[in-house]
Amino acid sequence: MRFLVRDRLLGIGDDYWIEDDRGNKVFLVDGKAMRLRDTFELKDTQGRVLIDIHQKMLSLRDTMVIERDGEPLAKIRRKRLSLLRNHYRVSLADGRTELDVSGKILDREFAVEYDGELLAVVSRRWLHVRETYGVDVVRDDADPALLIAVAVCVIHLAEKEHAED
């Protein structure tokens, strides 16, 4: 499953559609403006909120939180003690599962893995459209909405950190 994200629209207060590889609208990313923290909602084509994404307040390190139906689903933060600056950890709410995100985040060239197994690849390489990147979900049993939310969060955190440097 491949999804296309219009990169130049990514930002708080911006709304944009994520399309499948046939150009069909699949998810709406609704950036919530005028909030104390960075907030996004991932909605289906009928406007139902599938995933809520927000910045965790009062955290030593920038952390994004993903929720589904008001329940915590995952927390994302840059991996500590990593020699790679572009290395993020996604801790799922079950407390046992962690996803690893690494690569060139700001260049939109990175992978999402679980226990060494590839779940998704984020890349601009396949696309000819400027300012667009693809999220290629590799496993059929993976949750596309969660993996897209992870990509949105990691890119947002990396851009925020880069702006502060």
Number of C-alpha atoms within 10 A of each C-alpha: 13 16 22 26 23 16 17 12 16 17 19 17 16 14 16 19 20 22 18 18 14 9 10 13 16 16 25 22 27 23 21 18 14 10 9 8 14 19 23 26 22 26 20 18 12 9 11 12 17 16 22 22 27 19 21 18 14 8 9 7 12 16 19 25 23 27 19 15 10 9 11 16 19 24 22 25 20 22 18 12 8 10 8 13 15 18 22 24 21 27 18 17 15 10 8 7 12 18 22 20 26 20 18 18 23 15 12 21 17 21 21 24 18 14 10 9 12 15 22 25 21 27 20 20 11 10 12 9 10 10 13 18 23 26 26 21 22 16 13 9 8 13 11 20 17 18 20 24 22 25 22 20 25 26 20 20 22 21 13 12 12 10 8 7 5
